[in-house]
Amino acid sequence: MTRVLLAAGTTETALIDGISAAGATPELMNHTPAADAEILAYGEPTGAPVTPVSPTGCPTPAAISRAVREVVGFDLTVVDAGLARPTMAPTVAFGTEPGADVRAEEAVPDAATIFDRAYEYGASLPDDELLIGETIPGGTTTALGVLTALGSPGGVSSSLPDNPLEQKHRVVETGLERSGLESGDCADEPLAAIRAVGDPVQATVAGISAGALESGIDVTLAGGTQMIAVVALLRRLGVDAPVSVATTSFVATEQGDTLEDVCTRLECDLTVTDPGFDARDHVSMERYCAGEAKEGVAMGGALSLVPDGRLEAVLDRIELVCDRLGVDGPDGSEEAVTPEDDHGP
């Protein structure tokens, strides 16, 4: 059975107004990765005080990945990659701190230490196949930061229907300037890109991937923009082993041919899964079709595990999981709900 490894962390970059939709409010956004881990592990938040939804009510991709897990099954490991709030899901921890705002002088001061610890962990895993996902609000902005610092700029996705690309570029430019860097300055020192304008999840996933690949494990990075940044880091670090990226059609549609071109340039395989949400009228799927969320919490990778003929069962289960989470309000609108709201006092 394939193991899904979820790296869960936070960055203060997500608190910049208009950057991320991974939470109904900035105050609740720091709880999103902890809640995502619990939803994937247990089917609902058990310690986090809120079910992550966007301001318009789009449910977290964790609901989709959980539905896949309930239908087809997969082993799960959660890695604490800089959580700002604790999670009740069992975790592997390396002592990683949350990331700072990329506009600070250093976003991840201990990026090299995180990478080294993660590498040792990845090299120790007994699995034949590993599918690595992430949950970190603001992660597409930090991905743009790393890609720019490496000299590999490209399009990045967004959890918002209207991708605030200009704002992301301004944020990254400010971060590079305060770090005394220009585009491409970290091409020969890739971990310095994370230290300056990245996030702790990147250092964690890159380290685990490098260690696992070195041990002969087949690695698939489940995600879009953020995993492209990880592949770019791996290639700059001299890791030339085959690696795959699995994402959703929502990301592929937004980035068009750019995503395929980047994967070709980085010599990584690309799998794009269309979950068929447009065939359903459940509100949880309508928001994805409207351009929200798109990816995260290993959603694209999890969907790629669904065998032929089982997708309808997964779609049915998505409706059940979302209803269980209480993201579909009684009037047809979605609401962010706490566990107490969902189950009573």
C-alpha positions as CSV (number, residue, x, y, z in Angstrom):
1,M,0.0,0.0,0.0
2,T,1.3,3.5,-0.9
3,R,2.3,5.7,2.0
4,V,1.1,9.3,1.9
5,L,3.3,11.6,3.9
6,L,1.8,15.0,4.7
7,A,4.2,17.9,5.6
8,A,2.2,20.4,7.7
9,G,3.6,23.8,8.5
10,T,3.0,27.5,8.6
11,T,4.5,30.8,7.4
12,E,3.7,34.3,8.5
13,T,3.6,35.1,4.8
14,A,0.0,33.7,4.8
15,L,-1.1,36.5,7.0
16,I,-0.5,39.1,4.3
17,D,-3.9,40.4,3.3
18,G,-5.1,38.9,0.1
19,I,-2.4,36.2,-0.3
20,S,-4.3,33.1,0.7
21,A,-7.8,31.7,1.0
22,A,-6.8,28.8,3.2
23,G,-9.0,29.9,6.1
24,A,-12.0,32.0,6.7
25,T,-10.0,34.7,8.6
26,P,-6.2,35.3,9.2
27,E,-6.7,34.4,12.9
28,L,-8.0,31.0,11.9
29,M,-5.5,30.4,9.1
30,N,-2.8,29.2,11.5
31,H,-5.1,26.4,12.6
32,T,-5.6,25.2,9.0
33,P,-2.6,22.8,8.7
34,A,-3.3,21.3,12.1
35,A,-7.0,20.7,11.1
36,D,-6.0,19.4,7.7
37,A,-3.8,16.7,9.4
38,E,-6.6,15.7,11.7
39,I,-9.2,15.5,8.9
40,L,-6.8,13.3,6.9
41,A,-6.0,11.1,9.9
42,Y,-9.4,10.9,11.6
43,G,-12.0,12.3,9.2
44,E,-12.7,15.4,11.1
45,P,-10.9,18.0,13.4
46,T,-10.3,16.6,16.8
47,G,-8.3,19.3,18.4
48,A,-8.2,22.2,15.9
49,P,-11.0,24.7,16.7
50,V,-12.3,25.0,13.1
51,T,-12.9,23.2,9.9
52,P,-10.8,25.0,7.2
53,V,-12.9,26.7,4.6
54,S,-12.3,29.7,2.4
55,P,-14.1,33.0,3.0
56,T,-16.7,31.9,0.5
57,G,-17.0,28.4,2.0
58,C,-14.8,26.2,-0.2
59,P,-13.8,23.2,1.9
60,T,-10.2,22.3,2.5
61,P,-8.6,19.8,0.0
62,A,-8.1,17.6,3.1
63,A,-11.8,16.6,2.7
64,I,-11.1,15.3,-0.8
65,S,-8.0,13.4,0.2
66,R,-9.8,12.0,3.2
67,A,-12.6,10.7,0.9
68,V,-10.1,9.0,-1.2
69,R,-8.5,7.4,1.8
70,E,-11.9,6.1,3.0
71,V,-12.6,4.5,-0.4
72,V,-9.3,3.1,-1.6
73,G,-7.1,3.3,1.6
74,F,-3.5,4.4,2.1
75,D,-1.1,4.6,4.9
76,L,-0.5,8.1,6.4
77,T,2.4,9.8,8.1
78,V,2.1,13.5,9.2
79,V,5.3,15.5,9.6
80,D,5.3,18.6,11.8
81,A,7.1,21.0,9.4
82,G,6.6,24.1,11.4
83,L,3.1,24.1,12.8
84,A,2.0,27.3,14.6
85,R,-0.7,25.4,16.3
86,P,-0.6,21.8,17.6
87,T,-2.4,19.0,16.0
88,M,-4.0,15.9,17.5
89,A,-2.9,13.8,14.5
90,P,0.2,11.6,15.3
91,T,3.2,13.4,13.9
92,V,6.9,13.0,13.2
93,A,8.7,16.1,14.5
94,F,12.2,17.5,13.7
95,G,11.9,20.5,16.0
96,T,10.9,22.8,13.1
97,E,9.7,26.3,13.8
98,P,7.1,28.2,11.8
99,G,8.4,30.3,8.9
100,A,8.6,34.1,9.1
101,D,7.2,36.5,6.6
102,V,9.3,36.4,3.4
103,R,9.6,40.1,3.6
104,A,11.8,39.6,6.7
105,E,15.5,39.4,6.4
106,E,15.4,35.6,6.8
107,A,12.2,33.6,6.4
108,V,13.6,30.2,7.5
109,P,16.9,30.8,9.4
110,D,17.5,27.1,10.0
111,A,16.6,25.8,6.5
112,A,19.8,23.8,6.2
113,T,19.3,22.1,9.6
114,I,15.7,21.2,8.7
115,F,16.8,19.8,5.3
116,D,19.5,17.6,7.0
117,R,17.1,16.2,9.6
118,A,14.5,15.5,6.9
119,Y,17.1,13.9,4.7
120,E,18.0,11.4,7.4
121,Y,14.4,10.6,8.0
122,G,13.6,10.1,4.3
123,A,16.7,7.9,3.9
124,S,15.4,5.7,6.8
125,L,12.0,5.0,5.4
126,P,11.2,1.3,4.5
127,D,8.7,2.1,1.8
128,D,8.9,1.3,-1.9
129,E,6.6,4.1,-2.9
130,L,6.1,7.5,-1.2
131,L,3.6,10.2,-2.1
132,I,4.4,13.5,-0.4
133,G,1.8,16.2,0.1
134,E,1.8,19.5,1.9
135,T,-0.5,21.9,3.8
136,I,0.8,25.4,4.4
137,P,-1.3,28.6,3.8
138,G,0.7,31.1,1.7
139,G,2.8,28.3,0.1
140,T,2.4,29.5,-3.5
141,T,3.9,32.9,-2.6
142,T,6.9,31.2,-0.9
143,A,7.2,28.9,-3.9
144,L,7.4,32.0,-6.2
145,G,10.1,33.3,-3.8
146,V,12.2,30.2,-4.0
147,L,11.8,29.8,-7.8
148,T,12.8,33.5,-8.3
149,A,15.8,33.2,-6.0
150,L,16.9,30.1,-7.9
151,G,16.6,31.9,-11.2
152,S,13.7,29.7,-12.3
153,P,10.8,32.0,-12.3
154,G,7.5,30.8,-13.7
155,G,3.8,30.9,-13.2
156,V,2.3,30.0,-9.8
157,S,-1.1,28.9,-8.8
158,S,-3.4,30.3,-6.1
159,S,-6.1,29.1,-3.8
160,L,-8.1,32.2,-4.9
161,P,-10.2,32.4,-8.1
162,D,-8.4,35.5,-9.1
163,N,-4.7,34.8,-8.7
164,P,-3.0,37.9,-7.0
165,L,0.2,37.4,-9.0
166,E,1.2,41.1,-9.0
167,Q,1.0,41.2,-5.2
168,K,2.9,38.0,-4.9
169,H,5.7,39.3,-7.1
170,R,5.8,42.5,-5.0
171,V,6.1,40.5,-1.8
172,V,8.9,38.4,-3.2
173,E,10.8,41.4,-4.5
174,T,10.6,43.0,-1.1
175,G,11.8,39.8,0.5
176,L,14.7,39.4,-1.8
177,E,15.7,43.1,-1.4
178,R,15.7,42.8,2.4
179,S,17.8,39.6,2.2
180,G,20.3,41.4,-0.1
181,L,19.5,39.2,-3.0
182,E,18.5,39.4,-6.6
183,S,16.8,36.9,-8.9
184,G,19.0,33.9,-9.5
185,D,21.5,34.7,-6.7
186,C,20.8,31.3,-5.0
187,A,21.2,29.2,-8.1
188,D,24.4,27.6,-6.6
189,E,23.2,27.6,-3.0
190,P,19.6,26.4,-3.2
191,L,19.0,26.1,0.6
192,A,19.8,29.8,0.8
193,A,16.7,30.4,-1.3
194,I,14.5,28.8,1.4
195,R,16.3,30.6,4.1
196,A,15.7,34.0,2.5
197,V,12.2,33.7,0.9
198,G,10.9,30.2,1.4
199,D,9.1,28.2,4.1
200,P,9.9,25.3,6.4
201,V,7.7,22.9,4.5
202,Q,9.9,23.3,1.4
203,A,13.0,22.4,3.4
204,T,11.2,19.4,4.9
205,V,9.8,18.0,1.7
206,A,13.0,18.6,-0.2
207,G,15.0,16.8,2.5
208,I,12.7,13.8,2.8
209,S,12.5,13.5,-1.0
210,A,16.3,13.7,-1.4
211,G,16.8,11.0,1.3
212,A,14.1,8.7,0.0
213,L,15.3,9.0,-3.6
214,E,18.9,8.3,-2.5
215,S,17.5,5.1,-0.9
216,G,15.8,4.0,-4.0
217,I,12.3,4.8,-3.0
218,D,9.9,6.0,-5.8
219,V,8.8,9.5,-4.9
220,T,5.7,11.3,-6.1
221,L,5.2,14.9,-5.0
222,A,1.5,15.5,-4.6
223,G,0.7,19.1,-5.4
224,G,1.2,21.9,-8.0
225,T,3.3,25.0,-7.7
226,Q,4.8,24.2,-4.4
227,M,6.0,20.8,-5.5
228,I,7.5,22.3,-8.7
229,A,9.5,24.5,-6.4
230,V,10.7,21.4,-4.5
231,V,11.7,19.7,-7.7
232,A,13.7,22.8,-8.7
233,L,15.4,22.7,-5.4
234,L,16.3,19.0,-5.8
235,R,17.7,19.6,-9.2
236,R,19.8,22.5,-8.0
237,L,21.0,20.3,-5.1
238,G,22.3,17.8,-7.6
239,V,19.5,15.2,-7.1
240,D,19.0,13.8,-10.6
241,A,16.9,10.7,-9.7
242,P,13.5,10.3,-11.4
243,V,10.7,12.0,-9.5
244,S,7.1,12.6,-10.3
245,V,4.6,15.4,-9.7
246,A,0.9,14.6,-9.4
247,T,-1.6,17.4,-9.4
248,T,-5.2,18.3,-10.2
249,S,-6.7,19.5,-13.5
250,F,-7.6,22.7,-11.6
251,V,-3.9,23.6,-11.3
252,A,-3.1,22.4,-14.8
253,T,-6.0,24.5,-16.3
254,E,-4.8,27.6,-14.5
255,Q,-1.2,27.3,-15.6
256,G,-1.8,25.7,-19.0
257,D,1.2,24.6,-21.0
258,T,3.5,26.3,-18.5
259,L,3.2,23.4,-16.0
260,E,4.1,20.8,-18.6
261,D,7.0,22.9,-19.9
262,V,8.4,23.4,-16.4
263,C,8.2,19.7,-15.7
264,T,9.9,18.9,-18.9
265,R,12.7,21.3,-18.1
266,L,13.1,19.8,-14.6
267,E,13.0,16.3,-16.0
268,C,10.1,15.1,-13.9
269,D,7.0,13.2,-14.8
270,L,3.6,14.9,-14.5
271,T,0.3,13.3,-13.7
272,V,-2.8,15.4,-14.0
273,T,-6.1,14.1,-12.5
274,D,-9.5,15.4,-13.4
275,P,-11.8,14.6,-10.4
276,G,-15.0,15.1,-12.5
277,F,-16.4,17.7,-10.0
278,D,-18.4,19.4,-12.8
279,A,-20.7,16.3,-13.0
280,R,-22.0,17.0,-9.5
281,D,-24.0,19.8,-8.1
282,H,-22.8,19.5,-4.4
283,V,-21.6,22.9,-3.2
284,S,-18.3,21.5,-2.0
285,M,-17.3,20.6,-5.6
286,E,-18.9,23.7,-7.2
287,R,-16.4,26.0,-5.4
288,Y,-13.5,24.0,-6.9
289,C,-15.0,24.3,-10.3
290,A,-15.3,28.1,-9.7
291,G,-11.5,28.2,-9.3
292,E,-11.0,28.0,-5.5
293,A,-8.5,25.9,-3.6
294,K,-7.4,23.8,-6.6
295,E,-4.9,21.7,-4.8
296,G,-3.3,20.9,-1.4
297,V,-3.1,18.2,1.3
298,A,-2.0,15.7,-1.3
299,M,-5.3,16.1,-3.2
300,G,-3.9,15.5,-6.7
301,G,-1.7,12.6,-5.6
302,A,-4.5,11.0,-3.7
303,L,-6.9,11.2,-6.6
304,S,-4.2,9.6,-8.8
305,L,-4.5,6.5,-6.6
306,V,-8.1,6.0,-7.4
307,P,-8.5,2.9,-9.6
308,D,-10.6,2.9,-12.8
309,G,-14.2,2.5,-12.0
310,R,-14.0,3.9,-8.4
311,L,-14.2,7.6,-9.1
312,E,-18.0,7.7,-8.6
313,A,-17.6,6.1,-5.2
314,V,-15.0,8.8,-4.3
315,L,-17.3,11.6,-5.4
316,D,-20.1,10.1,-3.3
317,R,-17.8,9.9,-0.3
318,I,-16.6,13.5,-0.8
319,E,-20.2,14.6,-0.3
320,L,-20.5,12.5,2.8
321,V,-17.2,13.8,4.2
322,C,-18.1,17.4,3.6
323,D,-21.5,17.0,5.1
324,R,-19.9,15.3,8.1
325,L,-17.6,18.3,8.5
326,G,-20.5,20.6,8.4
327,V,-19.2,22.8,5.6
328,D,-22.7,22.8,3.9
329,G,-24.9,25.2,5.8
330,P,-28.7,24.5,6.1
331,D,-29.5,27.2,3.5
332,G,-27.1,25.8,1.0
333,S,-24.2,28.1,2.0
334,E,-21.0,26.9,3.5
335,E,-19.8,28.0,6.9
336,A,-16.6,27.6,8.9
337,V,-17.7,25.5,11.9
338,T,-16.0,24.5,15.0
339,P,-16.2,20.9,16.3
340,E,-18.6,22.1,18.9
341,D,-20.8,23.7,16.3
342,D,-20.9,20.4,14.4
343,H,-21.5,18.0,17.3
344,G,-23.1,20.1,20.0
345,P,-21.6,21.2,23.3
